[in-house]
Amino acid sequence: MRIEQIYTGCLAQGAYYIESEGEALVIDPLRETEPYIRRAEKDGATIKYILETHFHADFVSGHIDLARKTGATIVYGPTAKPGFAAHVASDGEVLRLGAISLEVLHTPGHTLESTCYLLKDESGKDVALFTGDTLFIGDVGRPDLAQKLVTELTQEKLAGLLYDSLHNRILPLSNDIIVYPAHGAGSACGKNMSRETTDTLGHQKLTNYALQPMSREAFIEKVTEGLTPPPAYFPTNVLMNIQGYDSIDQVLDRGTTPLSPAAFEAAANETGAIIIDTRDPDKFVQGFIPNSINIGIDGNFAPWVGALVPDVKQSILLVTDPGREEEVVTRLARVGYDHAIGYLDGGFEAWKTAGRETDRIESISADELAALKKTGNAAPVLDVRKASEYQSEHVVDAENMPLDYINDHLHDLDKKETRYVHCAGGYRSVIFISILKARGYNNLVNVQGGFKAIKQQGDLPVTAYVCPTTLL
């Protein structure tokens, strides 16, 4: 028996490959199918099942394409109603795989169809639990996502179901079982996930806040407090996972169409496509195509596209480092952005060589900002990190305007006013400035190296957020 976690850091997502005696299955695969097919071929195995723990919100699963290419059966837990051929398993059903088996455990709460799969070895001993978004390491799945599609499903109702699932189906299991969740730290599907991606169930019973002894009412309060709004693309991804989508092969063919600078410019003018430049932020600020948006491929690329581009059907033109075009299109497709229509052949250098118009972003070092602050001539500082980061520590008098909610704060900015913009290390601040520059905000200056550089510089005073107290 082989168990392999295939973890994708930029999505904080864990897919799983399991093989026994020439039969294999994949749990919660990503959109691209070839890695799973090649893995089975390496073992000389046939993929028999594709197990889905639920209808995912944060990524588009590769279940449909993988089933089409391998003949494997897609399996969901009870109550699922997929819009394509699949086996909807009953609670307690046993799936055979070579000499081992997996028992279907219906665990509603994160969603109604959420299901865990209990792996039993050749002797029938419980070995591992694939928990999807029901149980994470250090956390449990947030119970507010399904209500975006079914309004009568309040987060309180779902949290109550999650409590029942944990206490009736998971906590009674043996302490030595290995927990394999669908996500780790960085995913928006929970709020307190560990950076560890596996653990024993026994250790989770001791350390996971949501598994400690408490009443159903206390549990509901704990798991629903502090939930931030989910990314806007989540409901659309759920529908794609339920209803189906274009083949990944078609998406790749369309998105990896090379375009000359003239054809690229014509496509931008004629289609209304947005231009996403995926180069490193330090390269982007030195020169870019006017009105393009920088979201660097080497950061949390796909989640930021999902958070900042409201329409997954939006046509997209790409500027990439040469040779990374297919990677970019694949990572867009993972979160449902299937409408990339081509890339700039030769990259930004080809655009410059063709003599076409370029733009740039003004930058300042932390040393320069500190010197300006000392003279009293510095413009206001804008901190675009998350509110939690800002509250932990920030530059004195800096204003917090998180990138996540950029569209909610545009009315707070004066296009004529200069602002020095920073994030943690420079990735998000360039995204922020590029979006606003495309909308006519031309007086935003990037702080190189972000808050990390400011702290290292040491001359700018920083403070922590102090919650106001009420005198009684």
C-alpha positions in Angstrom: 0.0 0.0 0.0 1.2 3.5 -0.9 -0.1 6.8 0.4 1.3 10.0 -1.1 0.3 13.5 -0.2 0.6 15.8 -3.2 0.7 19.3 -1.7 0.4 22.5 -3.6 1.8 25.4 -1.6 0.2 28.3 -3.4 -3.2 27.0 -2.7 -2.3 25.3 0.6 -4.1 22.2 -0.9 -3.4 18.5 -0.4 -4.5 15.9 -2.9 -3.8 12.3 -2.3 -2.6 9.3 -4.3 -3.2 5.8 -2.8 -2.2 2.5 -4.5 -2.6 -1.2 -3.6 -1.9 -4.2 -5.8 -2.1 -2.3 -9.1 -5.2 -0.3 -8.3 -5.0 3.4 -7.4 -7.3 6.3 -6.4 -6.9 10.0 -6.2 -8.6 12.2 -3.6 -9.4 15.8 -4.4 -7.2 16.3 -7.5 -6.2 19.7 -8.9 -7.2 20.7 -12.4 -4.2 19.4 -14.2 -4.4 15.7 -14.7 -1.0 14.6 -16.0 0.8 14.4 -12.6 -1.7 11.8 -11.3 -1.7 9.8 -14.5 2.1 9.7 -14.6 2.2 8.7 -10.9 -0.1 5.7 -11.6 1.9 4.8 -14.7 5.1 4.7 -12.5 3.5 2.1 -10.3 2.0 0.2 -13.3 -1.4 0.9 -11.7 -4.9 1.7 -12.9 -6.7 4.6 -11.4 -10.0 3.1 -10.2 -11.6 5.9 -8.2 -11.5 9.7 -7.9 -12.8 10.5 -4.4 -14.2 14.0 -3.8 -14.6 15.0 -0.2 -17.1 17.8 -1.1 -17.8 20.4 -3.7 -14.7 22.6 -3.3 -15.0 26.4 -3.2 -11.3 27.5 -3.3 -10.3 25.6 -6.4 -11.7 23.7 -9.4 -11.1 20.0 -9.0 -9.7 17.9 -11.8 -12.2 15.1 -11.2 -14.0 15.4 -14.6 -11.0 15.5 -16.8 -9.2 12.8 -14.8 -12.2 10.5 -15.1 -12.5 11.1 -18.8 -8.9 10.3 -19.4 -8.6 7.2 -17.2 -12.1 5.7 -17.0 -12.0 6.1 -13.2 -15.3 6.4 -11.2 -15.9 9.8 -9.5 -17.2 9.2 -6.0 -19.1 11.7 -3.7 -20.6 11.2 -0.3 -24.3 11.2 0.5 -26.6 14.1 -0.6 -24.2 15.2 -3.4 -26.0 16.0 -6.6 -23.3 16.4 -9.3 -24.3 17.4 -12.8 -22.2 14.6 -14.5 -21.7 10.8 -14.2 -20.6 9.9 -10.6 -21.2 7.4 -7.9 -23.0 9.0 -4.9 -22.0 6.6 -2.1 -24.1 5.8 0.9 -22.9 6.4 4.5 -20.8 3.4 5.6 -20.3 2.1 2.1 -16.9 0.3 1.6 -14.8 0.9 -1.5 -12.3 -1.8 -2.3 -8.9 -0.9 -3.7 -6.5 -3.9 -4.2 -6.0 -5.4 -0.8 -7.2 -2.4 1.2 -10.5 -0.6 1.6 -12.0 2.8 2.4 -15.2 3.4 4.4 -17.4 6.4 3.5 -18.1 8.6 6.5 -20.7 11.3 5.9 -19.6 14.3 7.9 -21.8 17.3 7.0 -21.0 20.7 8.4 -18.5 22.5 6.2 -21.0 21.6 3.4 -23.9 19.2 3.4 -22.2 16.6 1.3 -18.9 16.8 3.1 -17.5 13.3 3.5 -14.4 11.7 5.1 -12.8 8.5 3.9 -11.5 6.0 6.5 -8.6 3.9 5.1 -8.2 0.3 6.3 -5.1 -1.7 5.6 -4.9 -5.3 4.4 -5.8 -6.7 7.8 -8.8 -4.4 8.2 -7.1 -2.1 10.7 -8.1 1.6 10.6 -4.9 3.5 9.4 -5.8 6.9 8.0 -8.6 9.4 7.7 -8.9 11.7 4.7 -10.9 14.5 6.2 -11.3 17.0 3.3 -12.4 20.3 4.9 -14.2 18.7 7.8 -11.1 18.5 10.0 -7.8 20.3 9.5 -4.6 20.2 11.6 -5.4 22.7 14.3 -8.8 23.7 12.9 -12.1 22.7 11.3 -13.7 23.8 8.1 -15.5 27.1 8.2 -19.3 26.6 8.2 -20.3 29.7 6.3 -19.5 28.8 2.6 -22.5 26.7 1.7 -24.9 29.4 2.7 -23.6 31.5 -0.2 -25.5 29.0 -2.5 -28.3 27.9 -0.2 -29.5 30.9 1.8 -31.5 28.9 4.4 -28.3 27.2 5.4 -27.1 29.6 8.1 -23.6 29.3 9.4 -25.0 28.4 12.8 -27.0 25.4 11.3 -23.9 24.2 9.5 -21.7 24.6 12.6 -24.2 22.5 14.6 -24.0 19.8 11.9 -20.2 20.0 12.1 -20.3 19.5 15.8 -22.4 16.4 15.4 -20.1 15.0 12.7 -17.0 15.5 14.7 -18.4 14.0 17.9 -20.3 11.2 16.4 -18.1 10.1 13.5 -14.5 11.3 14.1 -13.7 11.6 17.8 -14.7 8.0 18.5 -12.0 6.7 16.1 -8.6 5.4 17.3 -6.0 7.9 18.5 -3.3 6.4 16.2 -5.1 7.1 13.0 -3.3 9.6 10.7 -5.3 12.6 9.7 -4.8 13.8 6.1 -6.7 17.1 5.5 -7.4 18.9 2.2 -5.7 22.1 3.3 -3.0 23.7 5.5 -2.1 27.2 6.7 -2.8 29.8 4.1 -6.1 28.4 2.9 -9.2 30.6 3.3 -11.3 27.4 4.1 -10.4 27.7 7.8 -9.1 30.3 10.2 -6.5 28.7 12.4 -4.8 26.0 10.4 -1.4 24.6 11.3 1.6 24.7 8.9 1.8 20.9 9.5 -0.1 19.0 6.9 -0.6 15.7 8.7 -1.0 14.6 12.4 -2.4 11.8 14.5 -6.0 12.0 15.5 -4.9 11.6 19.1 -2.7 14.6 19.0 -5.5 16.6 17.4 -7.8 15.6 20.2 -5.3 17.2 22.6 -4.4 20.4 20.7 -7.1 21.3 18.2 -9.3 24.0 19.8 -12.4 22.7 18.1 -12.1 19.2 19.5 -11.9 20.2 23.1 -14.8 19.2 25.4 -17.6 21.8 25.0 -21.3 22.1 24.5 -22.8 22.2 21.0 -23.7 25.9 21.6 -20.2 26.8 22.7 -18.8 25.0 19.6 -21.1 27.0 17.3 -19.9 30.2 18.9 -16.2 29.3 18.6 -16.2 28.2 15.0 -18.3 31.1 13.8 -16.5 33.9 15.6 -13.9 36.0 13.7 -14.8 34.7 10.2 -13.8 37.1 7.5 -15.7 37.3 4.2 -14.6 34.5 1.8 -13.0 35.4 -1.6 -15.6 36.4 -4.2 -14.7 33.6 -6.5 -15.7 30.8 -4.1 -19.4 30.4 -5.1 -18.4 30.3 -8.8 -15.8 27.6 -8.2 -18.5 25.5 -6.3 -20.8 25.7 -9.3 -18.1 24.7 -11.7 -17.3 21.7 -9.5 -21.0 20.8 -9.4 -21.9 21.4 -13.0 -18.7 20.8 -15.0 -16.3 22.9 -17.0 -14.2 23.1 -20.1 -11.5 20.5 -20.6 -8.1 21.6 -19.2 -6.7 20.8 -22.6 -8.9 23.3 -24.3 -8.1 25.9 -21.6 -4.4 25.4 -22.1 -4.6 25.5 -25.9 -6.5 28.8 -25.8 -4.4 30.5 -23.1 -1.0 29.6 -24.6 -1.7 31.3 -27.9 1.4 33.4 -28.7 0.6 37.0 -29.7 3.0 39.5 -31.3 3.0 43.0 -29.7 0.7 44.3 -32.5 -1.7 41.4 -32.1 -1.5 41.6 -28.3 -2.5 45.3 -28.4 -5.3 44.7 -30.8 -6.7 41.9 -28.6 -6.6 44.2 -25.6 -8.4 46.9 -27.4 -11.0 44.7 -29.1 -11.9 42.2 -26.4 -11.9 44.2 -23.2 -9.4 41.7 -21.7 -7.4 42.7 -18.7 -3.7 42.4 -18.9 -2.1 40.4 -16.0 1.7 40.7 -15.8 3.0 37.8 -13.8 6.7 38.9 -13.6 8.5 39.5 -10.3 7.3 42.8 -8.7 10.8 44.2 -8.7 10.9 43.8 -12.5 7.4 45.1 -13.0 8.0 48.4 -11.3 10.8 49.2 -13.7 8.6 49.0 -16.7 5.3 47.5 -17.9 2.5 47.8 -20.4 0.2 50.7 -19.4 -2.9 49.6 -17.5 -1.6 46.1 -16.8 -1.9 44.6 -13.3 1.0 42.8 -11.6 0.3 39.6 -9.8 3.6 37.7 -9.5 3.5 34.0 -10.4 6.0 33.3 -7.6 3.6 34.5 -4.8 0.1 33.3 -3.9 -0.9 33.9 -7.5 -4.1 32.0 -8.0 -5.8 33.1 -4.7 -4.9 36.8 -5.4 -6.4 36.6 -8.9 -9.5 35.1 -7.4 -9.7 37.8 -4.8 -9.1 40.7 -7.2 -10.7 39.8 -10.5 -14.4 39.7 -9.8 -15.6 37.8 -12.9 -14.1 34.3 -13.6 -15.3 34.7 -17.2 -13.2 37.8 -17.7 -10.9 37.6 -20.8 -7.3 37.7 -19.7 -4.1 38.6 -21.7 -0.8 37.5 -20.1 2.6 38.9 -19.8 4.9 36.2 -18.4 8.6 35.3 -18.1 9.4 33.4 -21.3 8.8 29.7 -20.8 6.3 30.0 -18.0 3.1 30.6 -20.1 1.6 27.1 -19.6 2.3 27.3 -15.8 0.4 30.6 -15.6 -2.6 29.4 -17.6 -2.7 26.2 -15.5 -2.6 28.1 -12.2 -5.4 30.4 -13.4 -7.5 27.4 -14.4 -7.1 25.9 -10.9 -9.4 28.7 -9.6 -11.7 28.7 -12.5 -10.2 31.5 -14.7 -10.5 29.6 -17.9 -10.6 32.6 -20.3 -7.0 33.5 -20.9 -6.9 34.3 -24.6 -3.1 34.4 -25.2 0.2 35.7 -24.1 2.7 38.3 -25.3 5.2 36.4 -27.4 8.7 37.3 -26.2 7.4 38.9 -23.0 7.8 42.5 -22.0 11.2 42.8 -23.8 9.4 42.2 -27.1 7.0 45.0 -26.3 9.8 47.4 -25.6 11.7 46.3 -28.7 8.6 47.1 -30.8 8.8 50.6 -29.5 5.4 50.6 -27.8 4.4 52.7 -24.8 5.5 51.7 -21.4 4.8 52.8 -17.8 6.6 52.4 -14.5 6.0 52.7 -10.7 8.1 55.0 -8.6 9.8 53.3 -5.7 11.5 54.4 -2.5 13.8 52.6 -0.1 13.1 52.3 3.7 16.2 54.5 4.3 14.8 57.2 2.0 11.4 57.0 3.6 12.9 57.3 7.1 14.9 60.4 6.0 11.8 62.0 4.6 9.9 61.3 7.8 12.7 63.0 9.9 12.4 66.2 7.8 8.6 66.1 8.2 8.2 66.1 4.4 7.0 62.6 4.0 3.6 61.9 2.5 1.2 59.6 4.4 2.0 55.9 4.7 -0.5 53.3 3.4 -0.2 49.8 4.8 -1.9 47.2 2.6 -1.4 44.2 4.7 -4.2 42.3 6.4 -5.8 43.9 9.4 -4.3 41.3 11.7 -0.8 42.0 10.4 -1.4 45.8 10.9 -2.7 45.3 14.4 0.3 43.2 15.4 2.7 46.0 14.4 2.8 48.9 12.1 4.4 52.3 11.3 3.1 55.0 13.5 0.4 57.0 11.8 0.2 54.6 8.9 -3.3 53.9 7.5 -4.4 50.3 7.0 -6.1 49.6 3.6 -5.9 45.8 3.1 -5.4 44.7 -0.5 -8.1 42.0 0.0 -10.7 44.8 0.1 -9.2 47.3 -2.3 -12.5 48.0 -4.1 -14.2 48.9 -0.8 -11.8 51.8 -0.1 -11.2 53.6 -3.4 -13.4 56.5 -2.3 -11.0 57.0 0.6 -8.1 57.9 -1.7 -7.5 61.3 -3.4 -6.0 60.7 -6.9 -3.9 63.9 -6.5 -2.4 62.9 -3.1 1.0 61.1 -2.8 1.1 58.0 -0.6 3.9 55.7 0.3 2.6 52.1 0.0 4.0 49.0 1.7 3.0 45.5 2.5 5.1 42.8 4.3 7.8 42.3 1.6 6.8 44.1 -1.6 4.5 41.6 -3.3 1.1 43.0 -2.4 2.0 46.7 -2.5 2.9 46.4 -6.2 -0.4 44.6 -6.9 -2.2 47.4 -5.1 -0.4 50.2 -6.9 -0.8 48.6 -10.3 -4.5 48.2 -9.9 -5.0 51.8 -8.8 -2.6 53.1 -11.4 -4.7 51.5 -14.1 -7.6 53.5 -12.6 -5.8 56.8 -12.8 -4.1 57.0 -9.4 -0.6 58.1 -10.4 0.9 59.3 -7.1 1.4 56.1 -5.2 5.0 55.2 -4.4 6.1 51.7 -3.6 8.2 51.1 -0.4 10.9 48.6 -1.5 11.0 45.5 0.7 7.9 46.4 2.7 7.5 46.3 6.4 10.4 43.8 6.7 12.8 46.4 5.3 11.2 49.2 7.4 11.9 47.1 10.6 15.4 46.3 9.5 16.1 50.0 8.8 15.1 50.8 12.4 14.6 54.6 12.2 10.8 54.6 11.5 8.8 54.3 14.8 6.4 51.4 14.9 3.6 50.5 17.2 1.0 47.8 17.9 -2.7 48.4 17.6 -4.3 49.1 21.0 -8.0 48.2 21.3 -9.9 51.2 22.8 -11.3 50.5 26.3 -14.6 51.6 27.6 -14.8 53.2 31.1 -17.6 51.8 33.2 
